[in-house]
Amino acid sequence: MKFLIWLSSECQSLEEMVGALKRANHEVGVLLIQDGVYLADRGCSHSDELKKLDVPVYASKPHVEERGIMDRLVIDVKLVDYPEIVDLTMEQYDRIIST
C-alpha cells in the first residue's frame, strides 16, 4: 500500500511515522503544503531530517513561490501544481495521512 503524508506545518513525529510505514513494507511519500514547505528551506533545522527519510518529497509550487523560497530549497523536491496534488492524492497514493 502507498501512503502519502500531507504536511501543512512542522510535524515532530514524521520520522517515526515514516519509519513505521517503511518497516511494514509500505511505500511512503511526503507532500509539503502551506507552511510545511519551509521544511525544505535551507534555514530550517528539520530539512536534514527530511532528507534522511529517503522517500519522495513533493512541495506545492504555488506555496513555495508565495513564501519566496524557490531558490532556498535544500532537499530534492518535486514541485507540484494543484492538478498534480489532486493526482497524487486521488490516483498515485492509496492512503493520505494529514498532519
C-alpha positions as semicolon CSV with decimal commas, in nm:
position;residue;x (nm);y (nm);z (nm)
1;M;0,000;0,000;0,000
2;K;0,120;0,351;-0,076
3;F;0,086;0,625;0,187
4;L;0,119;0,999;0,121
5;I;0,189;1,213;0,427
6;W;0,038;1,557;0,379
7;L;0,227;1,819;0,586
8;S;0,093;2,170;0,629
9;S;0,319;2,255;0,922
10;E;0,606;2,110;1,121
11;C;0,548;1,752;1,230
12;Q;0,754;1,622;1,521
13;S;0,656;1,259;1,460
14;L;0,733;1,246;1,087
15;E;1,046;1,033;1,120
16;E;0,866;0,788;1,349
17;M;0,562;0,770;1,121
18;V;0,765;0,716;0,802
19;G;0,986;0,460;0,973
20;A;0,688;0,255;1,093
21;L;0,526;0,256;0,749
22;K;0,851;0,159;0,574
23;R;0,914;-0,123;0,824
24;A;0,569;-0,255;0,732
25;N;0,682;-0,255;0,365
26;H;0,462;0,035;0,258
27;E;0,571;0,293;0,004
28;V;0,572;0,643;0,150
29;G;0,580;0,992;0,004
30;V;0,567;1,333;0,170
31;L;0,371;1,630;0,035
32;L;0,463;1,973;0,171
33;I;0,192;2,236;0,150
34;Q;0,125;2,575;0,308
35;D;0,387;2,649;0,577
36;G;0,503;2,287;0,554
37;V;0,714;2,393;0,253
38;Y;0,951;2,560;0,498
39;L;1,073;2,211;0,592
40;A;1,263;2,210;0,260
41;D;1,413;2,557;0,323
42;R;1,783;2,586;0,394
43;G;1,700;2,789;0,706
44;C;1,500;2,505;0,863
45;S;1,678;2,280;1,110
46;H;1,443;1,995;1,017
47;S;1,539;1,983;0,649
48;D;1,822;1,738;0,727
49;E;1,571;1,504;0,894
50;L;1,351;1,519;0,585
51;K;1,648;1,426;0,365
52;K;1,730;1,123;0,579
53;L;1,381;0,974;0,533
54;D;1,475;0,858;0,182
55;V;1,123;0,897;0,043
56;P;0,984;1,104;-0,244
57;V;0,914;1,461;-0,131
58;Y;0,667;1,680;-0,316
59;A;0,614;2,050;-0,248
60;S;0,331;2,274;-0,360
61;K;0,488;2,504;-0,615
62;P;0,239;2,788;-0,551
63;H;0,311;2,772;-0,177
64;V;0,689;2,769;-0,232
65;E;0,658;3,070;-0,465
66;E;0,425;3,259;-0,228
67;R;0,683;3,224;0,051
68;G;0,973;3,328;-0,172
69;I;1,188;3,025;-0,101
70;M;1,223;2,880;-0,451
71;D;1,598;2,941;-0,455
72;R;1,642;2,827;-0,093
73;L;1,531;2,464;-0,127
74;V;1,800;2,234;0,011
75;I;1,639;1,900;-0,049
76;D;1,543;1,739;-0,377
77;V;1,171;1,806;-0,400
78;K;0,936;1,766;-0,690
79;L;0,741;2,088;-0,725
80;V;0,375;2,019;-0,799
81;D;0,083;2,239;-0,902
82;Y;-0,276;2,188;-0,787
83;P;-0,370;1,937;-1,062
84;E;-0,066;1,726;-0,970
85;I;-0,160;1,744;-0,600
86;V;-0,504;1,611;-0,691
87;D;-0,341;1,332;-0,892
88;L;-0,111;1,242;-0,600
89;T;-0,398;1,224;-0,355
90;M;-0,657;1,061;-0,577
91;E;-0,458;0,834;-0,810
92;Q;-0,098;0,772;-0,709
93;Y;-0,132;0,703;-0,335
94;D;-0,377;0,470;-0,163
95;R;-0,398;0,647;0,174
96;I;-0,339;1,003;0,293
97;I;-0,215;1,091;0,639
98;S;-0,270;1,461;0,710
99;T;-0,074;1,625;0,988
